[in-house]
Structure formats: C-alpha cells, structure tokens
C-alpha cells in the first residue's frame, strides 16, 4: 500500500522519511520514550535512519505496519503512531509523544483518526493497545481515544530483553459508530 496522509483539526499525519530522521533522533533521546517503548537504548543516529529509511517504508510496502508521524501544520514533530498488523483483521496501535508537546491531546487526536482510518480503509475489526503495566500516560491516551481496558497480560512484552506484564485494551468499529466487516457476537453477561 502507498502511504497516506491524514489530517485532523490540528495535525498532519504522514509517513516519515529521510527528511525526518534528525527530528526522530532528537525526540527519541527522551528517557521516557526509551523507558516505555521498545526502541533501542541508547538511541543512536543509525537507529533513526533505519526507522525512517527502512522500517517505515517497508511496513507500508508490505501492509504490515502503517506508521504516521504526527506533525503540526508548521512542520514540528509532536509524536509517532503506528498500527502493526498482528492477525487477519486485527492491528496493534502504538505511539509516543515528544516531550515538548505532551499534554495537549495531540496523540489522542491522532489515535482516534488513525483507528477510524484502520477500520474504514484497512477493514480491521479490532485495534488493540498494549503498554507495560505502569505506563499510565499511554493508558490515559488509549482511554481518552475510546479504548476499553480489558486486563493485564502476564509476561506479554519483551522490552530490552526483560519480560514484563502488559495492560491490554481494544477499540472496535462499533465504538466509533462504524460497521464491522464481520458479525460480532459479544459474550452474554
């Protein structure tokens, strides 16, 4: 699939490329991003180049990962968000926000927009969110974006060689008043 550009009231969501390598490198020096995501630590210039020049374009080309840089109209990078395909009709959302722009709702706005796109344009029936237990900022974004918290998965994340427990949540098309591609029969209470 060719990369797409989405817009919100305040953001331009587009793929990243070589022109964004320096901004990604600078953002990923943030200890919070290194702590809570699975990016390498220390994060080196070659990691940023591999991300912007190989990982992102390959994900779009083979329909395995749809990565969006979150940019202000003036061009400032405010975050990164991706949906990785994990099975037929199911993707996993992941994101981070730059230190300078946190707390303004940008990542939440992008999460809603990209989730809606995944349901309508990629025919997903479920988008999962996972974060290491304790990552309350990520959990708050997911909840504000409408994700339902489903529980805790033991030893579900490998972050830098250490197995860690993970929170899991999900968003379904019906949560955004959209139709599913296949029928859904929820469990009886």
C-alpha positions as CSV (number, residue, x, y, z in Angstrom):
1,X,0.0,0.0,0.0
2,X,1.1,3.5,-0.7
3,X,1.5,5.7,2.4
4,X,-1.5,8.0,3.1
5,X,-1.7,11.4,4.7
6,X,-4.5,12.1,7.2
7,X,-5.4,15.4,8.8
8,X,-7.1,16.5,11.9
9,X,-8.1,19.9,13.1
10,X,-4.6,20.5,14.4
11,X,-2.3,17.9,12.9
12,X,-0.9,16.4,9.7
13,X,-0.4,12.7,10.0
14,X,2.0,11.4,7.3
15,X,4.7,8.8,6.8
16,X,8.2,9.7,7.8
17,X,11.3,9.6,5.6
18,X,14.9,10.7,5.4
19,X,13.9,14.4,5.9
20,X,12.5,13.4,9.4
21,X,15.5,11.4,10.6
22,X,17.0,14.2,12.7
23,X,13.7,15.1,14.4
24,X,13.1,11.4,15.2
25,X,16.6,11.0,16.6
26,X,16.2,14.1,18.8
27,X,12.7,13.0,20.1
28,X,14.0,9.6,20.9
29,X,16.7,10.9,23.2
30,X,13.9,11.4,25.7
31,X,14.4,9.0,28.6
32,X,10.6,8.5,28.9
33,X,10.3,7.3,25.3
34,X,13.3,5.0,25.8
35,X,11.9,3.7,29.0
36,X,8.3,2.9,27.9
37,X,8.8,1.8,24.3
38,X,10.9,-0.9,22.7
39,X,13.2,1.4,20.8
40,X,16.9,0.8,21.3
41,X,18.6,2.5,24.2
42,X,20.9,4.3,23.8
43,X,19.1,5.5,20.6
44,X,21.7,6.3,18.0
45,X,21.6,8.2,14.7
46,X,21.7,4.9,12.8
47,X,18.5,3.7,14.6
48,X,16.7,6.8,13.4
49,X,17.9,6.3,9.9
50,X,16.9,2.6,9.9
51,X,13.4,3.6,11.2
52,X,12.8,6.4,8.7
53,X,14.5,4.9,5.7
54,X,13.8,1.2,6.0
55,X,11.3,0.1,8.7
56,X,8.6,2.7,7.9
57,X,8.7,2.4,4.1
58,X,8.9,-1.4,4.3
59,X,5.9,-1.6,6.6
60,X,3.8,0.4,4.2
61,X,5.0,-1.5,1.2
62,X,4.2,-5.0,2.6
63,X,1.0,-3.9,4.5
64,X,2.5,-5.0,7.9
65,X,2.9,-1.7,9.7
66,X,1.3,1.7,9.0
67,X,3.4,4.4,10.7
68,X,2.4,8.1,10.9
69,X,4.5,11.0,12.1
70,X,2.3,13.5,13.9
71,X,3.2,17.0,12.7
72,X,1.9,20.4,13.4
73,X,1.0,22.3,10.2
74,X,4.2,24.3,10.6
75,X,6.2,21.1,10.5
76,X,7.1,20.4,14.1
77,X,7.1,16.7,15.0
78,X,4.8,16.1,18.0
79,X,4.7,12.3,18.0
80,X,4.7,9.0,16.2
81,X,1.9,6.5,15.9
82,X,1.7,3.2,14.1
83,X,-0.7,0.3,13.6
84,X,1.1,-3.1,13.2
85,X,-0.9,-6.0,11.8
86,X,-1.0,-8.9,14.2
87,X,-3.6,-11.2,12.6
88,X,-6.3,-11.0,9.9
89,X,-8.5,-8.1,10.7
90,X,-6.6,-7.1,13.9
91,X,-3.9,-4.5,14.4
92,X,-2.0,-3.2,17.4
93,X,-1.6,0.6,17.9
94,X,1.5,2.1,19.4
95,X,2.5,5.7,19.9
96,X,4.7,8.2,21.6
97,X,4.6,12.0,22.0
98,X,7.5,14.4,22.1
99,X,8.4,15.8,25.5
100,X,7.7,19.4,24.3
101,X,4.2,18.7,23.1
102,X,2.8,16.3,25.7
103,X,-0.4,17.0,27.5
104,X,-2.1,18.8,24.6
105,X,-4.2,15.9,23.3
106,X,-2.3,15.5,20.0
107,X,-1.6,11.8,20.4
108,X,-5.2,11.1,21.4
109,X,-6.5,13.1,18.4
110,X,-4.2,11.0,16.2
111,X,-5.1,7.7,17.8
112,X,-8.8,8.3,17.1
113,X,-8.1,9.4,13.5
114,X,-5.8,6.5,12.6
115,X,-8.1,4.0,14.3
116,X,-11.0,5.3,12.3
117,X,-8.8,5.0,9.1
118,X,-7.8,1.4,10.0
119,X,-11.5,0.4,10.4
120,X,-12.7,2.1,7.2
121,X,-9.7,1.8,4.9
122,X,-7.9,-1.3,6.1
123,X,-11.1,-3.3,7.1
124,X,-9.8,-4.0,10.6
125,X,-12.4,-5.3,13.1
126,X,-10.3,-4.8,16.2
127,X,-7.4,-2.5,17.2
128,X,-5.5,-3.5,20.3
129,X,-3.5,-1.3,22.5
130,X,-0.8,-2.7,24.8
131,X,1.5,-1.0,27.2
132,X,3.7,-2.1,30.1
133,X,1.9,-2.0,33.4
134,X,2.8,1.3,34.9
135,X,2.8,3.4,31.7
136,X,-0.1,5.5,32.9
137,X,0.4,8.2,30.2
138,X,-0.1,5.7,27.4
139,X,-3.1,4.2,29.2
140,X,-4.7,7.7,29.6
141,X,-4.3,8.3,25.9
142,X,-5.9,5.0,25.0
143,X,-8.8,5.6,27.3
144,X,-9.4,9.1,26.0
145,X,-9.3,7.7,22.5
146,X,-12.2,5.3,23.5
147,X,-10.2,2.1,24.0
148,X,-11.8,-0.4,26.5
149,X,-9.3,-1.7,29.1
150,X,-9.6,-5.5,29.1
151,X,-7.0,-6.6,31.6
152,X,-3.4,-7.5,32.3
153,X,-1.4,-10.0,30.4
154,X,1.5,-11.6,32.3
155,X,4.9,-11.6,30.7
156,X,3.4,-10.2,27.4
157,X,6.1,-7.6,26.5
158,X,9.8,-8.1,25.9
159,X,11.4,-4.7,26.5
160,X,15.1,-4.7,26.0
161,X,15.5,-8.4,27.0
162,X,13.2,-8.3,30.1
163,X,9.7,-9.9,30.1
164,X,7.1,-7.5,31.5
165,X,3.4,-7.6,32.3
166,X,1.2,-5.6,29.9
167,X,-2.1,-3.9,30.0
168,X,-4.3,-4.6,27.1
169,X,-7.3,-2.6,25.7
170,X,-9.2,-2.6,22.4
171,X,-11.2,-0.5,20.1
172,X,-13.9,-1.9,17.9
173,X,-15.6,-0.3,14.9
174,X,-18.8,-0.1,16.8
175,X,-17.1,2.0,19.5
176,X,-16.8,4.7,16.8
177,X,-20.3,4.0,15.3
178,X,-18.8,2.2,12.3
179,X,-19.9,-1.2,10.9
180,X,-17.7,-4.3,11.3
181,X,-16.6,-6.3,8.3
182,X,-17.9,-9.5,10.0
183,X,-20.6,-10.1,12.6
184,X,-19.7,-9.8,16.3
185,X,-21.5,-11.7,19.0
186,X,-20.4,-10.5,22.4
187,X,-20.5,-12.8,25.4
188,X,-23.6,-12.8,27.5
189,X,-23.2,-11.1,30.8
